[in-house]
Amino acid sequence: MHKLDRAHAALVAQLASLRPSPIRGSADSIDVENRIDHLQELYCAVTNYLDAVVADTADHLPVHGNRDKVELVLFDLISEDNPFGVIRHLDHVGVRFGTLRAAA
């Protein structure tokens, strides 16, 4: 199994096992702490998966520069909603698609 497939399977398994504890009536401090713990576990699971996807993507890019900068750009692009800026941002940090871009 490919490492990205393993990361996806791990994410799905973690998400399936992470259930929020119910709050009955008005929440008390224990309820809030339990929910925060739940959200932190979710955040860690998703972050681990994002790390795996970004690393796998960077592994397959024609990088002619600092790979760490490429990974930072990929992480930054996750929160952007402008798909036309992706190639421009990657080009800025040394990813050269050349004819690969036209063929895709």
C-alpha positions, 0 to 999 in steps of 0.5 A: 500500500502506498504511503498516501493510501496508508495516511488516508486509511489512518485518517478515516480510522481516526475520524471514525473512532473520535466521537464527541462526548454528549452534553446533557443540559447546560455545559459545565467545565468538564464538558467543555474540556472534553470537547476541546480534547475531542477537537484537538484529536481531530485537528491532529488527525487532519494535520497528520493527513495534510502533512502526508499529502503535502509531502507526497505532492512535493515529492512529485514536483519538479523542484529546482530550489528549496523543497521546504519552501515548496511545502510551505507554499503548498500549505499556504495554498490549502487555505486559498480559494484562488486556483489560478494562483497555485502554479504562479506561487509554485513557480515563484519557489522553484517548481518548473512545470515547463511542458509538463503543465501543458500536457496535463 
